[in-house]
Amino acid sequence: MTNQIALSEVQEFIAGFWYHYDQGQFDVLATYVGDEMEYLSRSDSGNCPFEDLLAAELHGGAETLAWLSKHRDENPYPLRHHATNIFRTGTDGDVTTARFYLYVNQVTNNVPFDVSSGVVDVGIRRSGDALVLTSMTVVLDAEDSIPFAEHRAKLSTTNA
């Protein structure tokens, strides 16, 4: 894959984005979001019991930042977003695309516990000496886990 944005740059950028989001540093977070930002967030089923808290389809950097700021203010602190298994999936013009797992935890009664997990797809481009997000799609896990063979069978039925 030819790509002007190295994987190490992508990893550092994504880690910085989630750190500043978790800390509520919205002025810094604004530097991570391009004007053309497209943001989509939902659960894997699209109808989990707390879908209204996480579902969003946003267009533009300002709208995305407003929603992210409101969403962060409505959630607990500390809250930690962990991006793992980050890999580049391709390029589209000057945009590098990447995918990663997202794991989220918070602390209750002095003990960290799982809040959520999911898969995130992002588009990232250079803006001067910095990187900015052009898109982010967050699909959070909400369905109960099942044997993979059942999952594969469901997919083949759905895609038939």
RODO-651231 format. One record per residue: residue number from 1; x, z, y of N, C-alpha, C in turn; residue in three letters. Coordinates in steps of 0.05 Angstrom, whole numbers. Each point is the difference from the previous one (the first is absolute). Example, Ala and Ser with C-alpha at 12.3 -4.5 7.8 and 13.67 -1.06 7.14 Angstrom:
<tivexs>
- 1, 264, 156, -114, -18, 0, 24, 18, 0, 24, Ala $
- 2, -7, -14, 21, 16, 1, 24, -15, 14, 22, Ser $
</tivexs>
This chain:
<tivexs>
- 1, 17, 0, -23, -17, 0, 23, 18, 0, 25, Met $
- 2, -4, -19, 17, 14, 0, 25, -16, 17, 20, Thr $
- 3, 14, 18, 13, -14, 19, 17, 19, 10, 21, Asn $
- 4, -8, -1, 25, 18, 10, 21, -2, 30, 3, Gln $
- 5, -21, 13, -11, -2, 29, 2, 8, 12, -27, Ile $
- 6, 22, 14, 0, 11, 11, -25, -19, 22, -11, Ala $
- 7, 0, 4, -26, -16, 21, -12, 6, 27, 12, Leu $
- 8, 26, 5, 5, 7, 27, 12, -13, 3, 27, Ser $
- 9, -2, -21, 16, -14, 2, 26, -30, 5, -4, Glu $
- 10, -12, -14, -19, -28, 4, -6, -5, 29, -8, Val $
- 11, 16, 11, -18, -3, 27, -10, 2, 20, 23, Gln $
- 12, 21, -3, 16, 4, 19, 23, -24, -2, 19, Glu $
- 13, -9, -24, 6, -22, -4, 18, -26, 13, -10, Phe $
- 14, -6, -4, -25, -25, 12, -12, 2, 30, 0, Ile $
- 15, 23, 11, -8, 4, 29, 0, -4, 11, 28, Ala $
- 16, 11, -13, 20, -3, 9, 28, -28, -1, 9, Gly $
- 17, -15, -21, -7, -28, -2, 7, -15, 23, -10, Phe $
- 18, 2, 7, -26, -16, 22, -12, 9, 27, 11, Trp $
- 19, 25, 3, 5, 10, 26, 12, -14, 4, 27, Tyr $
- 20, 2, -20, 17, -12, 4, 27, -30, 2, -1, His $
- 21, -13, -13, -19, -29, 3, -4, -6, 29, -8, Tyr $
- 22, 14, 10, -20, -5, 27, -9, 4, 21, 22, Asp $
- 23, 20, -4, 17, 6, 18, 21, -18, -3, 25, Gln $
- 24, -17, -21, -1, -17, -5, 23, 15, -10, 25, Gly $
- 25, 22, -13, -4, 16, -10, 22, -10, -28, 7, Gln $
- 26, -24, -1, 12, -13, -25, 4, 14, -19, 20, Phe $
- 27, 15, 11, 19, 15, -17, 18, 22, -15, -15, Asp $
- 28, 13, 14, -18, 20, -13, -17, -13, -20, -19, Val $
- 29, -22, 9, -12, -15, -17, -19, -8, -27, 13, Leu $
- 30, -6, 1, 25, -8, -25, 14, 22, -21, 0, Ala $
- 31, 25, 9, -2, 22, -19, -1, 2, -14, -27, Thr $
- 32, -14, 9, -20, 1, -11, -27, -22, -21, -4, Tyr $
- 33, -18, -3, 19, -24, -16, -4, 1, -24, 19, Val $
- 34, -2, -24, -12, -1, -25, 16, -28, -4, 12, Gly $
- 35, -1, -15, 21, -26, -6, 14, -19, -14, -19, Asp $
- 36, 11, -16, -19, -17, -16, -18, -8, 16, -25, Glu $
- 37, 5, 25, -1, -4, 17, -24, -28, -4, -11, Met $
- 38, -1, -3, -27, -25, 0, -15, 2, 23, -20, Glu $
- 39, -20, 18, 1, 1, 24, -17, -25, 2, -16, Tyr $
- 40, 3, 4, -26, -22, 4, -18, 5, 24, -18, Leu $
- 41, -19, 18, -1, 3, 24, -17, -27, 4, -15, Ser $
- 42, 2, 6, -26, -23, 5, -16, 9, 12, -26, Arg $
- 43, -20, 9, -16, 7, 9, -27, -1, -23, -19, Ser $
- 44, 10, 4, -25, 1, -21, -19, -28, -9, -9, Asp $
- 45, -19, 19, 1, -28, -7, -8, -16, -10, 24, Ser $
- 46, 9, 8, 24, -15, -7, 24, -24, 18, 5, Gly $
- 47, -5, 19, -17, -23, 18, 3, 5, 28, -10, Asn $
- 48, 24, 11, 5, 5, 27, -8, -15, 19, 18, Cys $
- 49, -3, 26, -8, -16, 19, 15, 11, 4, 29, Pro $
- 50, 25, -5, 5, 11, 4, 27, 8, -27, 13, Phe $
- 51, -13, -21, -8, 6, -27, 10, -1, -1, 31, Glu $
- 52, -20, 13, 11, -3, -1, 29, 24, 12, 15, Asp $
- 53, 15, 18, -13, 24, 12, 13, 24, -18, -1, Leu $
- 54, 1, -19, -18, 24, -16, -3, -4, -30, 5, Leu $
- 55, -25, -9, 0, -4, -29, 2, 3, -9, 29, Ala $
- 56, 15, -22, 3, 3, -12, 27, 8, -29, -3, Ala $
- 57, -10, -16, 17, 9, -28, 2, 5, -5, 30, Glu $
- 58, 25, -1, 8, 7, 0, 28, 16, -25, 7, Leu $
- 59, -3, -8, 25, 14, -25, 10, 13, 7, 26, His $
- 60, 27, -4, 1, 15, 5, 24, 14, 27, -1, Gly $
- 61, 23, 0, 14, 16, 25, 1, -14, 23, 13, Gly $
- 62, -14, -4, 22, -13, 22, 15, -22, 12, -17, Ala $
- 63, -17, -17, -13, -22, 10, -17, 11, 16, -24, Glu $
- 64, 22, -11, -12, 12, 14, -23, 12, 27, 8, Thr $
- 65, 14, 1, 23, 12, 25, 9, -22, 20, 7, Leu $
- 66, -21, -8, 12, -22, 18, 6, -12, 12, -25, Ala $
- 67, -4, -16, -20, -12, 10, -25, 20, 18, -15, Trp $
- 68, 25, -8, -2, 21, 16, -13, 2, 28, 14, Leu $
- 69, 0, 0, 26, 2, 25, 15, -24, 18, -6, Ser $
- 70, -24, -11, 1, -24, 16, -6, 0, 10, -29, Lys $
- 71, 7, -18, -18, 1, 7, -28, 20, 22, -5, His $
- 72, 23, -1, 12, 21, 20, -3, -10, 27, 11, Arg $
- 73, -13, 0, 23, -9, 24, 13, -22, 14, -17, Asp $
- 74, -15, -16, -16, -21, 12, -17, 10, 11, -26, Glu $
- 75, 26, -4, -6, 11, 9, -26, 19, 23, 4, Asn $
- 76, 6, 15, -22, 16, 24, 2, 30, -4, 7, Pro $
- 77, 12, 21, 9, 29, 1, 3, 10, 25, -14, Tyr $
- 78, 21, -2, -16, 15, -24, -6, -15, -18, -20, Pro $
- 79, 4, -25, 4, -9, -22, -17, 24, -19, -3, Leu $
- 80, 6, -7, -24, 24, -17, -5, -7, -25, -14, Arg $
- 81, 8, -23, 11, -4, -26, -12, 28, -9, -11, His $
- 82, 1, -6, -25, 25, -8, -13, -3, -29, -10, His $
- 83, 17, -18, 10, 1, -28, -9, 21, -2, -22, Ala $
- 84, -8, -10, -23, 18, -2, -23, -1, -28, -11, Thr $
- 85, 20, -7, -16, 1, -26, -13, -4, -23, 19, Asn $
- 86, 13, 1, 23, -2, -21, 21, 15, -25, -9, Ile $
- 87, -14, -23, 1, 13, -25, -6, -11, -22, 17, Phe $
- 88, 16, -20, 7, -9, -23, 15, -15, -19, -18, Arg $
- 89, -22, -11, 10, -16, -18, -16, 3, -29, 10, Thr $
- 90, 12, -4, 23, 3, -27, 10, 3, -2, 30, Gly $
- 91, -2, -24, 10, 1, -5, 29, -21, -21, 7, Thr $
- 92, -9, 2, 24, -19, -19, 11, 8, -5, 29, Asp $
- 93, 16, -21, 4, 12, -4, 26, 19, 22, 6, Gly $
- 94, -4, 14, 23, 18, 21, 8, -9, 27, -11, Asp $
- 95, -21, 1, -17, -10, 25, -11, 10, 4, -28, Val $
- 96, 11, 23, -5, 8, 9, -27, -23, 17, -11, Thr $
- 97, -8, -5, -24, -21, 16, -13, 12, 18, -20, Thr $
- 98, -12, 24, -3, 10, 20, -18, -24, 15, -12, Ala $
- 99, 5, 13, -23, -20, 16, -14, 13, 26, -9, Arg $
- 100, -16, 21, 0, 10, 26, -10, -23, 18, -8, Phe $
- 101, 7, 20, -15, -19, 21, -7, 0, 20, 23, Tyr $
- 102, -23, 12, 5, -3, 21, 20, -10, 25, -15, Leu $
- 103, 14, 22, 5, -8, 26, -11, -3, 19, 23, Tyr $
- 104, -22, 16, 1, -5, 18, 22, -5, 28, -11, Val $
- 105, 13, 19, 13, -5, 28, -7, -4, 17, 25, Asn $
- 106, -13, 23, -4, -3, 20, 21, 5, 28, -13, Gln $
- 107, -1, 21, 17, 6, 27, -10, -25, 17, 3, Val $
- 108, -8, 13, -21, -22, 19, 0, 8, 25, -15, Thr $
- 109, -5, 24, 12, 8, 25, -11, 30, 0, -7, Asn $
- 110, 16, -11, 18, 29, -1, -2, 10, -18, -22, Asn $
- 111, -17, -17, -12, 9, -17, -22, -7, -29, 7, Val $
- 112, 20, -18, -2, -6, -29, 3, -18, -10, -22, Pro $
- 113, -19, -17, 7, -16, -13, -21, -7, -28, 7, Phe $
- 114, -6, -16, -20, -6, -28, 3, -26, -4, 16, Asp $
- 115, 1, -19, 18, -23, -8, 15, -9, -28, -8, Val $
- 116, 19, -18, -1, -8, -28, -6, 25, -16, -9, Ser $
- 117, -6, -23, -10, 21, -20, -6, -13, -27, 2, Ser $
- 118, 17, -21, 1, -11, -27, 2, 22, -20, 2, Gly $
- 119, -8, -24, 7, 18, -23, 3, -3, -11, 28, Val $
- 120, 23, -5, 13, 0, -10, 27, 15, -27, 1, Val $
- 121, -12, -19, 14, 14, -25, 6, 4, -2, 30, Asp $
- 122, 24, -8, 9, 6, -2, 29, 13, -26, 6, Val $
- 123, -4, -8, 25, 15, -22, 12, 17, 11, 23, Gly $
- 124, 25, -8, 1, 19, 11, 20, 15, -23, 12, Ile $
- 125, 3, 0, 26, 17, -20, 13, 18, 13, 20, Arg $
- 126, 20, -15, 8, 19, 9, 21, -13, -4, 27, Arg $
- 127, 5, 20, 17, -9, -2, 28, 24, 10, 17, Ser $
- 128, 16, -19, 9, 25, 8, 14, 19, 13, -21, Gly $
- 129, 9, 24, 6, 18, 14, -18, -15, 18, -19, Asp $
- 130, -26, 0, 1, -16, 19, -16, -17, -16, -20, Ala $
- 131, -13, 14, -18, -20, -11, -18, -27, 10, 8, Leu $
- 132, -21, -16, -5, -28, 8, 5, -17, -9, -24, Val $
- 133, -21, 15, -4, -20, -7, -20, -18, -22, 11, Leu $
- 134, -6, -20, -16, -20, -20, 7, -25, 4, -16, Thr $
- 135, 2, 14, -23, -23, 6, -16, 5, 23, -19, Ser $
- 136, -21, 14, -7, 2, 21, -20, -27, 1, -15, Met $
- 137, 1, -1, -26, -24, 3, -17, 5, 24, -18, Thr $
- 138, -16, 20, 2, 3, 25, -16, -24, 2, -19, Val $
- 139, 5, 0, -26, -21, 3, -20, 6, 25, -15, Val $
- 140, -16, 21, 5, 4, 26, -11, -13, 3, -28, Leu $
- 141, 13, 13, -18, -11, 5, -26, -23, 21, 2, Asp $
- 142, -23, -7, -11, -22, 18, -1, -15, -1, -27, Ala $
- 143, 5, -20, -15, -12, -2, -27, 15, 17, -20, Glu $
- 144, -14, 12, -19, 13, 15, -21, 18, -19, -16, Asp $
- 145, 23, 11, -9, 18, -16, -17, -13, -5, -27, Ser $
- 146, 6, -23, -11, -10, -8, -26, 23, -13, -15, Ile $
- 147, -2, -3, -26, 21, -15, -15, 4, -28, 12, Pro $
- 148, 25, -9, 2, 5, -25, 13, -14, -23, -14, Phe $
- 149, -3, 1, -27, -14, -21, -14, -29, -3, 11, Ala $
- 150, -13, 22, 6, -27, -1, 11, 1, -12, 28, Glu $
- 151, 19, 7, 16, 4, -11, 27, 3, -30, -2, His $
- 152, 18, -9, -18, 5, -28, -3, -25, -15, -9, Arg $
- 153, -16, 12, -18, -25, -13, -9, -19, -2, 23, Ala $
- 154, -2, 21, 17, -18, -2, 24, 9, -22, 19, Lys $
- 155, 26, -3, 3, 10, -21, 18, -7, -28, -11, Leu $
- 156, 3, -3, -26, -5, -27, -11, -30, -6, 2, Ser $
- 157, -17, 20, -2, -29, -4, 3, -7, -7, 29, Thr $
- 158, 13, 14, 18, -5, -4, 29, 10, -27, 9, Thr $
- 159, 23, -9, -11, 12, -25, 9, -10, -24, -16, Asn $
- 160, -18, 4, -19, -11, -22, -16, -20, -17, 15, Ala $
</tivexs>
